[in-house]
Amino acid sequence: MLLYGKLSELNAVQAIIAHLEEKGWTLTAIADSDELKVHRNTVRMWKAGTRYPRPDTPVLDALNRLVKRNRIPKKKRYAKGSRSKRFSNE
C-alpha cells in the first residue's frame, strides 16, 4: 500500500512539472525557485520518474505555489557566439 501512495504522489509531481513546462517554466527555473531550492537534476529525475521526492519535504505544495504564480522566470539569452571558446593565434 505504501508503494501505491508513492506512485500516486510521483504521478502528481510529474503532472505538475509538465504543467509548469507548458506555462513556460524550465526545469532549472523550477529547481532554483524560492519554494524548492533543489538541483535541476533532481527535478529532471522527478520528471523522468527515476526518483521520488523526499517525504519530509512538501514538494507538492511548493510546486502548486509555482503553478499559481503569474510571473514566469525569463530564459537566459546569450549573444550568438558568446558561449564558444575563442582561440587567437596572434
N, C-alpha and C positions, 0 to 999 in steps of 0.2 A: 504494500500500500504506500509506503514512503517513496518508493521509486516513481509511482504514478503521480504523486504530488510534485516531485521534482520535474518530471517530464512536462506536466501542465504549466508549471512556473517557467520552465525553459521556453516552451512554445509561446508564452505570453511575452517573454523578454524578446524573443526573435521577432514576434509580430510588431512590437513597439519600435524596435530598431528599424525594421523595414518601413514602418510608417514615417519615422523621422527622416529616413533617407528619401522617401517620396516628397517630403516637405522641403528637401534641400540640405539637410544636415549631412556632414561627412562623419565617418567613424572616428576620425581624430577629434572633430568638434564635439562629438558626443562624449568621448573619453575625457577630454580636457575641460568639460563643463564644471561649473561650481558644484553641481549636485553629485557627480560621480567621482571625479578626480582619480581615474584609473588609466592604465596604459592602453594605447589604441589596440594593441594586440589582444588585450583582454576582451574588449568589445568585439573584435573580429572573431574570437573563439566562441563568444556567446552567440553571435550571429550564425556561425557555422554549426553550432550545436556540439562542439567538442568539449566545452567546459560549462559548468554551472556557476551562477553567481554564488558567492558565499552566503550561507543562510543568515548570518548575523548582520548583513548589510541590507538596508531597504532599497534594493536596486529597482524594483518595480515602481515604488513611489517616486524615486528620483527620475526615472525615465518618463513617468506620467507628468511630472512637473515640466520636463523638457517639451513634451507634446503641447502643453498649454502655453508655452512661450510664443509671443508674436514675433520676436526678433530672432532671426536665424544668423549665426556667425557667417561672415563672408569667407569665401575660399581665398587662400593666399594666391596671389598672381605674381608671376615673375616675368621680367622682360625677356624677350627671346634671346637665348644665348647667355644669359646671365648666370645660369647654373652650370654651365660647362666649364671645364678646366681649360685655361688658355696657356699655351706654351709659346714663348718667344725665343727665337734663335738670334738675338741681336748680339 
